[in-house]
Each structure stands twice: as C-alpha cells, then as structure tokens.
Amino acid sequence: MIARKSVLIVMTRLIDGGLGYLGLFFIARYISPSDYGIVSFAIGFVTLFTIFCNLGFNFAHIKRVSEGKNLGICIGTFLSIRAILIIVATAILFSSLYIWTNVIGRGFETPEHLAAIYIIVGYWLFQQILNSFSATFKARKEIARNQIPFIINAIVRTAAIIYVALSGMGVLALAWTYVAGELSQLLIVLLFFRGYPIKKPTKEYLKSYSVFAFPLMIVTSSNIIMHNIDKIMIQLFWNAADVGYYFSAYRLSNFITLFTSAIVMLIFPTYSQLHKKGNISQIKKLTFASERHLSLIVFPMVFGLFILAEPTAFILLSGWTPAVPMLQILPFMSLFLALSAPYEAQFNGMNKPKINRNRIIIMLILNLTLNILLIPTDIKMLGGVRLFGLGARGAAIATAASVGVSLIYTRIMSYRLTKSKGNIRILIHAFAAFIMAAILYALLYSFDFISLITRWYNLLLFGLIGLGIYLGILAIFKEFTKKDFWYYIDTLNIRKMVQYIKQELKNK
C-alpha cells in the first residue's frame, strides 16, 4: 500500500508540476524575467516568516498521531498551537515591513516589490492555515485527501497565470494568481476535514508536542531560511531579472524532488509506528528499499537535465539562456536530497530529532557562508571587500554544496544509530546515469544533434533515448529486473488507484 500511495503522490505532483511548468512557459513567453523575479522575491521574502509559525510542531503532530494518541486531542492541541504561531508570525511580518520602510526609511528596488509582498502575504496566510489541517492527513497517511487539493490549486493557479500572461495585466496580477490557487486549495482541504474530531488541548499533550518539537525548531527554521535567503540575496546584490532566472531553474530542478516528497510523506509515520513496536530490522529494510527506489528514479533525471540544460532553457523557458548554469547545478541538490531523505525521516521517526537539528545547523552555516562569498561582487558595509560575484550561479553552488555535505553527515549518523550501511548498489545507478549522460553528450555535440532539438517533442525523444540507455545498463547488471518492471506497472494500475481513492474518501 505504501507503493500505491507513493505513486498517487507522484501522479498528483506530476500533474501539479506539469501545470506549474505550463504556467512557467507562459510566464517566460509573455512576462519579463524582472516581473517574474519580483514575484519570486516576494514569495521568498514572505516565506521567511514561516520560521515563526512552524517551529517543528508539524512533525510533532505527525509523530503523535501516528503513535496512536487520541486523535481529537491531538488535532485540538495542534490547531491551537498553530493559530497562536500564525498570529505571532503575521504580526512580526507586518512590524518588520513597517520598521524597514517607515522607521529605518529603506525601501525596495521598485514600488512593485512592496506591493507584491503585501499580495503574497495573502497567499502565505492561506498556505499556513491549510497546512494546519492537512498535517492530519499526512499523519494518518490519507494521501488522497492530502493530494487532491494540490491539483485544484495547480489548475486554478495555472489558468489564472495563463489569463494574466495573455492579457498583459502585469506583475501584481501575477502575484494574485498565487493567492487564488492557495485559496482554492484551502477550501477543498476544509471540505475534506469535516467530521474529524477536535477536542480541547490538555497540558499533557501540549508538553508532549513541545518536547518533540523543540529540537526541530532549529531544523524547520533553518530549512526555511536556506530555501529562501538565496532569492533575497540575489535581489539585494544583483537584480530582479537574475532572481527570475534562478527561480525558474530552481522550479524545474525541484520537479525532481517530487519523488522524494512522495516517499518521505509516507515513511516518516511508518518509521514512527515501527519504532514504537521496537522493530529496528523492519526500519532498516524500509530505509534500504526507499533509498534504492529513489536512487533508481532520480539519477537519470539529474544527469539527463545536466546534459540537456541548454535545449531545456531554450525550449521550456522560451530562451532564458542565463538560467542554463543553474539548470546544470541545482539538479544535484535534488539528487543529494533524495539520497538523504529516507535517513532524515528515520531520525525523526526514531525519536532522534536532535540529529536532524545538528545536520541542518551544519547546512545553514555552510549555505550562508557560501552565499555571502559567492553571490556578491563586493560588500560595501565591509569596506568594499571583493568577493566572487557569481550571482545566481553562486547561489546554486552554495545550495548544492550544503545539501551534499548534509548527505555525508546523514549517512554517518544513520550508521551510528542503526548500523545501516546503505545500498552499495546505488553506485551502479550512478555509473549507468554517467554513461547515459556521456552518450547523450556525444550525440548532442559530437554529431551536432543539438541543432535538431527545437521542439518539446524533440527534447522528450532524447530524454526517452537516455532512459532506454540507463535501463539497459541496469539490466546488464541485473539492477533492473522483470520483477521491478511489473512492480512499477502494478503500482501504476489506474483501476486499483481509483479504488483506493474512493475507499479513502469514503472513510473518516
């Protein structure tokens, strides 16, 4: 059932990602990189304040519900905590804007930057509220209830983006499309949440949530900073257009991580259940299987995007060629995230959140240090000291490098915790992906096939050729067998998937 639920997540995220790309295609064609950069900056800026309303309680809620605690009290406790934190975070956000613009007297590059921020606050608030309810779906592994609203969001947002792009309505209208999508998702989540018990919080449960969440406060806060500070620094030291190029490459690369999120969403509560039963051997087995399937899927996507970065930018981003260097670097961030994800979920599921706390501290320090060194040309407040001045490319290097170091630390700590050595056969996946990339490179540049890739179907054809080479090499090493093939075919069975969705939506 984990496999089928994972596939449902992947299918919905594929649809979400496909619609997201469709919106990005119209943005790239009809909206300037600067306007897209303004909205991307606004999203990054506002999302930073999520550090004040997350603080690890989402993980605590998933942990306690999956352990079989009283559902009504769990929900009441979690919603109460989230309501207080969202109010506090919103107050800090508006206070910060007021101090920055009125007390200090500083502003932003353009008036549209500030206006976009105020609009995106609505998007952010809807997102925080819906996350408060959908966390219960994740805890109970009710994947259909959690994923269907994503599709509604994607449909509404993409339709709105296309309309805004074709109408030439401008940057602020583009910002409103994100608000519309998030509001639609919130309404569906509330519809699905009807009938769930909500009981008064107790001191015991408040303490239980706080004890688990406390070590993860740094984890969640640092994650939010890491995933948003790069856009803010690019805007600060360069301009909105560079933010647009970077964020477009980030979105395409991040598409790969949908497989990672599908696995993690399910294995975290499963780890928690297994740990409660003391079943360490099953935890190791699940980690091993999750690692293998993620590696099998992600390696060809990462190496394929690396080789096909130039035609991808030309075709899918309507010629935004400045995004090519980021398209060659950021996919490795997705690879490192995929390979470390099963182990990170294992730490939380086994009541070891401090390991993830230490991991994220190392990541954050390295990420901030590299961003400061690589993005600016100089920092005037430090006497104009000269730096690398790589801009968006520097941000991509900083992100990939910090996640890579995190992967190493994660593997070391997992071995100390459970003696898990990992799956050595993923090196075969890496080898097959490398050979695939080398052959694609030879076809593209040695035989000048790159001049033939002018349409999306040409790009798809080369991608399929690469996939065939990859699977062929794996088959030679018996790393992709008939058993694997029929396993994936069964999990993709539409009839069985529809039956599962109907069953879940009928049950409370």
Buried (B, 14 or more C-beta within 10 A) or exposed (E): EBBBBBBBBBBBBBBBBEBBBBBBBBBBEBBBBBBBBBBBBBBBBBBBBBBBBBBBBBBBBBBBBBBEBBBEBBBBBBBBBBBEBBEEBBEBBEEEBEEBEEEEEEEBBEEBBBBBBBBBBBBBBBBBBBBBBBBBBBBBBBBBBBBBBBBBBBBBBBBBBBEBBEEEBEBBBBBBBBBBBBBBBBEBBEEBBEEBEBBEBEEEBBEBBBEBBBBBBBBBBBBBBBBBBBBBBBBBBBBBBBBBBBBBBBBBBBBBBBBBBBBBBBBBBBBBBBBBEEBBEBBBEBBBBBBBBBBBBBBBBBBBBBBBBBBBBBBBBBEBEBBBBBBBBBBBBBBBBBBBBBBBBBBBBBBBBBBBBBBBEBBBEBBBEBBBBBBBEEEEEEEEEEBBBBBBBBBBBBBBBBBBBBBEBBBEBBEEBBEBEBBEBBEBBBBBBBBBBEBBBEBBEEEEBBEBBEEEEBBEEBBEBBBEBBBEBBBEEEBBEEEBEEEBEEBBEEEEBEEBBEEBEEEE
